[in-house]
Amino acid sequence: MKKHILGTVFIFGAAWLVVSLIPLPAAAQSANVVLSCPDLSQAEQLGACPSDKELRANYRKTCPPFMEKRGECKPFEAFARNKNKALWAAMSGPEEFLSYISCAQPKKTVKAAKPISVDAKCDLQSGRCQARCGYDNSVTFNLRVKGICKTATGGKIDCKSDPKACKVTCELFE
């Protein structure tokens, strides 16, 4: 009986030693970062605009001729207006803001746009947040992060008269 108890103690002691040597996962790190709406003069178009041939091919994939004849699709012109976009990126500190911008919008118009508003919307369940910078010329750039972002007022800020006030503070989770 004494051997049985000693054997059990030895097994539990060995198991405790092994478990205690397993490293525990580090707690999620977070950092507060203040981000200004990016200067679009530094923005870059990341992809090419779709050609007319590509737009027509995509239209045919979503609207075959038999559906078009029955009037079940929106006209090609409306489809092309909605899909003729290119991805743009602009940096604010270490973070990248993205936007799909109409290819009908001249590049110089995009690069000359000035910030006029900023807001943030967060989904606390998923831990994801989106900061949205609005610019004149109907341009919007978005930042999507894992974390929590908020403006100084907690709501949308109109910063047309002071573009430097277009800022969000984000607690970013790594």
Buried (B, 14 or more C-beta within 10 A) or exposed (E): EEEEEEEEEEEEEEEEEEEEEEEEEEEEEBEEBEBBBBBBEEBEBEEEBBEEEEBBEBBEEEBEEEEBEEEEBBEBEEBBBEBBBBEBBBBBEEBEBBBEBBBEBEBEBBBBBBBBBBBBEBEEEEEBBBBBBBBBBEBBBEBBBBBBBBBEEEEBBBBBEEBEBBBBBBBBBE
